[in-house]
């Protein structure tokens, strides 16, 4: 599924691209729904009602992250890449919007299934609109705001849509009013795979320290592998 959504100076082309994206998301959503109506969230098993997370992060948070919610992430990108890896490895579809320099190699090394990942490096002047279309067919959308401010009324509309579709929205590069989960990560060390002789080797992973809030409860972690 790995794909790019190119920017264009012509409004007509932009509208055509969005319409094409809507059709693709509608097709994916139709396949997921199948012929029968989807059961209510409270009847779904945990594996389907909760967002797949890397084990170390799932152990850290006080409660699971429900599908269809919004989380704001900041700091080291290894945190969001580890979530992308967990979701796609579990069979979910994910999209990354507005992150042109995202490290897909790092995601793959964390176990991400890149065939289940769509990448839209340049969503144009309105990345929120692109993300709102993507939630129709994705299990996870990572939205890079690039410092943009999202009006509360629009944020609520996107959240309602994400909740209805069961898609989790991870926001970076800005704020999202009302997000119940807010996490910041910083790199505090590296795991080195030893080479054949002293002074040689490669970085096999990073160690992250994560802090923030989840469901109104404080989150603080010691250093963990990411």
C-alpha positions in Angstrom: 0.0 0.0 0.0 3.0 2.3 0.4 2.1 5.4 -1.7 2.7 9.1 -2.1 0.2 11.9 -2.5 1.9 14.7 -4.4 1.2 18.4 -4.1 0.0 20.4 -7.0 -0.4 24.1 -7.7 -3.6 23.5 -9.6 -6.8 23.4 -7.5 -8.5 21.1 -9.9 -5.8 18.5 -9.7 -5.8 18.8 -5.9 -9.6 18.2 -5.9 -9.2 15.2 -8.2 -6.5 13.7 -5.9 -8.7 14.1 -2.9 -11.6 12.4 -4.7 -9.4 9.6 -5.8 -8.2 9.1 -2.2 -11.8 9.1 -0.9 -12.7 6.4 -3.4 -9.8 4.3 -2.3 -10.6 4.7 1.4 -14.3 3.8 0.7 -13.1 0.7 -1.0 -10.9 -0.3 2.0 -13.7 0.5 4.4 -16.2 -1.6 2.5 -13.8 -4.6 2.5 -13.3 -4.2 6.3 -17.0 -4.0 7.0 -18.0 -6.9 4.8 -21.6 -7.8 4.1 -22.6 -7.8 7.8 -22.9 -4.7 10.0 -20.0 -4.2 12.4 -20.7 -5.1 16.1 -20.7 -2.4 18.7 -17.4 -1.5 20.3 -18.3 -3.0 23.7 -18.9 -6.4 22.0 -15.6 -6.5 20.2 -12.6 -8.4 21.6 -9.8 -6.4 23.1 -7.6 -7.0 20.0 -10.1 -5.2 17.8 -11.4 -2.4 20.2 -7.9 -1.3 21.3 -5.0 0.1 19.4 -2.1 -2.3 18.9 0.9 -0.9 20.8 4.5 -2.1 21.3 4.6 -4.3 24.4 6.8 -1.9 26.4 4.4 1.0 25.7 1.4 -1.0 26.5 2.9 -2.0 29.9 3.7 1.7 30.6 0.3 3.2 30.0 -2.3 3.0 32.8 -5.1 2.0 30.4 -5.2 0.7 26.8 -5.7 3.2 24.0 -9.1 2.7 22.4 -9.4 2.7 18.7 -11.0 5.9 17.4 -9.3 8.3 19.8 -6.7 11.0 19.4 -3.2 11.2 20.9 -0.7 13.9 20.7 3.0 12.8 20.5 6.1 14.9 20.7 9.8 14.5 20.9 11.7 11.5 19.5 10.0 10.0 16.5 10.9 6.5 17.6 7.8 6.6 19.7 5.4 7.1 16.8 7.3 4.7 14.6 7.1 2.0 17.2 3.3 2.4 17.2 3.1 2.3 13.4 5.2 -0.9 13.5 2.9 -2.5 16.1 -0.3 -1.6 14.2 0.9 -2.8 10.8 2.6 -5.9 12.2 -0.8 -6.8 13.8 -2.5 -6.6 10.3 -3.8 -3.0 10.5 -3.5 -0.3 7.8 -1.7 2.9 8.7 -1.0 6.3 7.0 1.6 9.0 7.7 0.7 12.5 6.6 2.9 15.5 6.4 6.2 13.9 7.5 8.4 14.0 4.4 11.6 12.9 6.3 10.0 10.1 8.3 12.4 7.1 8.7 10.7 4.1 7.0 13.8 2.0 7.4 13.6 2.5 11.2 10.0 1.5 11.1 10.8 -1.6 9.2 13.6 -2.5 11.6 11.0 -2.2 14.4 8.8 -4.8 12.6 6.5 -2.6 10.5 4.8 -4.2 7.5 5.4 -1.5 4.9 2.9 -3.0 2.5 0.2 -1.8 4.9 1.6 1.7 5.1 0.5 4.7 3.0 2.9 7.8 3.1 1.6 11.2 2.1 4.7 13.4 2.5 3.2 16.6 1.1 -0.5 16.9 1.8 -0.6 20.5 0.6 -1.9 23.4 2.6 -4.6 21.4 4.5 -3.2 18.2 6.0 -6.2 17.9 8.3 -8.5 17.4 5.3 -6.3 14.6 3.9 -6.2 12.9 7.4 -10.0 13.2 7.6 -10.3 11.3 4.4 -7.8 8.7 5.4 -9.6 7.8 8.6 -12.4 6.2 6.5 -10.1 3.3 5.6 -7.2 3.3 8.0 -6.7 1.8 11.5 -4.1 4.5 12.3 -3.3 7.9 10.8 -0.2 9.9 11.9 -0.8 13.5 11.2 2.0 16.0 11.1 0.5 19.5 11.6 3.7 21.4 10.9 2.8 24.0 13.6 -0.7 24.6 12.2 -3.5 25.3 14.6 -6.7 23.3 14.3 -9.9 25.2 15.3 -11.9 23.4 18.0 -15.0 22.9 15.9 -13.0 21.2 13.1 -11.0 19.1 15.6 -14.3 17.8 17.1 -15.6 17.0 13.7 -12.5 15.0 12.8 -12.6 13.2 16.2 -16.2 12.2 15.7 -15.4 10.8 12.2 -12.4 8.9 13.6 -14.4 7.5 16.4 -17.2 6.4 14.0 -14.6 4.6 11.8 -12.5 3.1 14.6 -9.4 4.9 13.4 -6.8 6.3 15.9 -5.2 9.6 15.1 -1.7 10.4 16.3 -0.9 14.1 16.0 2.6 15.5 15.9 4.1 18.9 15.2 1.2 20.8 16.9 -1.6 20.6 19.4 -5.1 19.0 19.3 -7.6 20.2 21.7 -9.2 17.6 23.9 -6.8 14.8 23.2 -7.0 12.3 26.2 -3.4 11.0 25.6 -0.4 13.2 25.4 3.1 11.7 25.4 6.6 13.1 24.9 9.6 11.0 24.2 13.3 11.7 24.4 16.3 9.6 23.5 18.3 8.9 26.6 20.7 6.2 25.2 21.4 3.7 22.5 21.7 -0.1 22.3 24.9 -1.0 20.5 25.3 -4.3 18.7 28.9 -5.3 19.3 31.2 -5.6 16.3 34.1 -8.0 15.7 36.5 -5.7 17.5 36.5 -3.0 20.2 35.2 0.3 19.0 33.1 -1.2 16.2 29.4 -2.0 16.1 26.1 -0.6 15.0 23.1 1.0 16.8 20.6 -1.8 17.3 18.0 0.4 19.0 17.4 3.5 21.1 16.4 3.9 24.7 13.5 6.2 25.2 12.1 8.0 28.2 8.4 8.7 27.9 6.3 11.1 30.0 2.9 12.7 29.7 -0.8 11.9 30.5 -3.1 9.1 29.4 -6.8 9.1 30.4 -6.2 11.8 33.0 -3.4 9.9 34.7 0.3 10.8 34.8 2.7 8.7 32.8 6.4 8.6 33.5 8.8 5.9 32.4 12.3 4.9 33.0 14.5 4.3 30.0 13.1 1.7 27.7 14.1 0.2 24.4 12.3 1.7 21.4 
